[in-house]
Amino acid sequence: MFTFLMKTIYIAADGDDVGRKIEFFIVMNQIHQLSDLPNNYQSAMVWFSENLFNDFGAKIIFKGGDSLLASLYSDKFSLGSLEQLRTEFCNLSHATISLGIGSSPRQAYFALKLAKASGKNRIEIFQEYTND
């Protein structure tokens, strides 16, 4: 009998420039857009978390506002499928989202920060970088 060790993967997600868009709509008195953005975004976040669960068996650790942290087993993970979810999320929310992937919440968070610093609207996988 074989026992397979499944590695846990963490996915950190955060909306791109959601706060800035809200501020812009307020400053420009664009009330309709102001009310639509959070509704569309929250609906899309619910859709995204449900699909992470359905497609990958992910456990949602945290979901609030425009952020999410989930864990899943590596045998259920597909980068291509996650990219499809990210793209569809953007279509549903009319906003972009960045994702970070790591073997711990900390690594996923660092990968998320790299995704944001690298232009946003993308997925980054954690890697150790050296100054060699």
C-alpha positions as CSV (number, residue, x, y, z in Angstrom):
1,M,0.0,0.0,0.0
2,F,1.4,3.4,-1.0
3,T,0.8,6.6,0.9
4,F,1.1,9.8,-1.2
5,L,2.0,13.0,0.5
6,M,0.0,15.8,-1.0
7,K,1.6,19.2,-0.8
8,T,-0.6,22.1,0.3
9,I,-0.6,25.2,-2.0
10,Y,-1.8,28.6,-1.0
11,I,-3.3,31.2,-3.3
12,A,-3.5,34.8,-2.3
13,A,-5.7,37.1,-4.4
14,D,-6.2,40.9,-4.3
15,G,-8.1,43.2,-6.6
16,D,-6.1,45.7,-8.6
17,D,-6.8,49.4,-7.9
18,V,-10.3,48.8,-6.5
19,G,-9.9,51.5,-3.9
20,R,-8.6,54.0,-6.5
21,K,-11.6,53.3,-8.7
22,I,-13.9,54.0,-5.8
23,E,-12.2,57.2,-4.9
24,F,-12.3,58.3,-8.6
25,F,-16.0,57.7,-8.8
26,I,-16.6,59.6,-5.6
27,V,-14.5,62.6,-6.7
28,M,-16.2,62.7,-10.1
29,N,-19.7,62.3,-8.7
30,Q,-20.2,59.1,-10.8
31,I,-22.8,57.6,-8.4
32,H,-24.0,54.9,-10.8
33,Q,-20.5,53.6,-11.4
34,L,-19.8,53.9,-7.7
35,S,-22.7,51.6,-6.8
36,D,-22.1,49.2,-9.6
37,L,-18.4,48.5,-8.9
38,P,-18.7,47.0,-5.4
39,N,-21.8,44.9,-6.4
40,N,-20.1,43.5,-9.5
41,Y,-16.8,42.9,-7.6
42,Q,-18.4,41.2,-4.7
43,S,-20.5,39.0,-7.0
44,A,-17.4,38.1,-8.9
45,M,-15.5,37.3,-5.6
46,V,-18.2,34.9,-4.6
47,W,-18.1,33.3,-8.0
48,F,-14.3,33.1,-7.8
49,S,-14.2,31.5,-4.4
50,E,-17.0,29.0,-5.3
51,N,-15.0,28.0,-8.4
52,L,-11.8,27.6,-6.5
53,F,-13.7,25.2,-4.2
54,N,-15.5,23.4,-7.1
55,D,-12.6,23.1,-9.5
56,F,-9.7,22.7,-7.1
57,G,-11.3,21.6,-3.8
58,A,-9.8,24.7,-2.3
59,K,-10.5,25.7,1.3
60,I,-11.2,29.4,1.6
61,I,-9.3,30.6,4.6
62,F,-10.1,34.3,4.3
63,K,-12.4,36.3,2.0
64,G,-13.1,40.0,2.6
65,G,-13.4,43.1,0.4
66,D,-11.2,42.5,-2.6
67,S,-8.9,40.0,-1.0
68,L,-8.9,36.2,-0.6
69,L,-6.6,33.5,0.8
70,A,-7.2,29.8,-0.1
71,S,-5.4,26.5,0.4
72,L,-5.6,23.4,-1.8
73,Y,-3.7,20.2,-2.5
74,S,-1.1,20.2,-5.2
75,D,-2.7,17.2,-7.0
76,K,-5.8,19.4,-7.7
77,F,-3.8,22.4,-9.0
78,S,-3.6,23.5,-12.6
79,L,-2.0,26.9,-13.5
80,G,-3.9,27.0,-16.8
81,S,-7.3,26.4,-15.1
82,L,-6.5,29.1,-12.5
83,E,-5.6,31.5,-15.3
84,Q,-9.0,30.8,-16.9
85,L,-10.7,31.6,-13.6
86,R,-8.7,34.8,-13.2
87,T,-9.6,35.9,-16.7
88,E,-13.3,35.1,-16.2
89,F,-13.3,37.0,-12.9
90,C,-12.0,40.1,-14.7
91,N,-14.9,39.8,-17.2
92,L,-17.5,39.4,-14.5
93,S,-16.1,42.2,-12.2
94,H,-15.0,44.7,-14.9
95,A,-11.8,44.9,-12.8
96,T,-8.5,43.0,-12.6
97,I,-7.1,40.8,-10.0
98,S,-3.6,39.6,-9.1
99,L,-2.8,36.2,-7.6
100,G,0.2,34.8,-5.7
101,I,0.9,31.1,-5.2
102,G,3.2,29.6,-2.6
103,S,3.7,26.7,-0.2
104,S,2.7,28.9,2.8
105,P,0.5,31.9,3.2
106,R,3.6,34.0,3.6
107,Q,5.0,32.8,0.3
108,A,1.7,33.3,-1.5
109,Y,1.5,36.9,-0.1
110,F,5.1,37.6,-1.3
111,A,4.2,36.2,-4.7
112,L,1.0,38.4,-4.7
113,K,3.1,41.5,-4.0
114,L,5.5,40.6,-6.9
115,A,2.5,40.2,-9.2
116,K,1.3,43.7,-8.2
117,A,4.7,45.2,-8.5
118,S,5.2,43.5,-11.9
119,G,2.2,45.2,-13.6
120,K,-0.8,43.6,-11.9
121,N,-3.5,41.5,-13.5
122,R,-1.3,38.4,-13.4
123,I,-0.4,35.2,-11.5
124,E,3.0,34.9,-9.8
125,I,4.5,31.8,-8.2
126,F,6.8,32.3,-5.2
127,Q,10.5,31.9,-5.9
128,E,13.5,32.7,-3.7
129,Y,15.6,35.4,-5.3
130,T,19.2,36.1,-4.6
131,N,21.5,39.0,-5.5
132,D,24.1,36.7,-7.2
